[in-house]
Amino acid sequence: MNLIRPDSSTLSIFVPFKDGYERIFTRDILFAKASGSYTLIQTESGSFLLSTNLGKLSEKLTQATFLRVHKSY
């Protein structure tokens, strides 16, 4: 399960990673890419594959922070 939670005016997402969860601040996300029913999140420190589709993830992210573009960007 992926959780998005406000923390001191900064949103973060917790994603499954190895034996636990990794906290990713939304400000550190470079882009998110759909991969079927999965979503690949790319940050400067690495990439994370989520078992949720891009549509569900984008519903939880603020429009002021993220912009969804066409797949041929």
C-alpha positions, 0 to 999 in steps of 0.5 A, a space after each residue: 500500500 502506498 501512502 501520501 501524507 502531509 508533513 510540515 507542508 511537504 508531501 511525501 510518498 512511502 513506497 515499498 523498498 527491499 524489506 520495508 518502505 522508502 520515503 520519497 518527498 514529492 519535491 524529489 520526484 523528477 517524473 512518473 511513467 505509466 507501465 501497464 498497471 504499474 508506475 515508475 517513479 524516477 528521482 535523482 537517487 534512483 527509480 521505484 516501481 509502484 504496484 499502482 497505476 498512474 491514474 490512481 497516483 495522479 489523483 493523490 498528487 497535487 495539481 500545483 506540483 504535478 502536470 500530466 502530459 501526453 505519452 509522446 512528451 
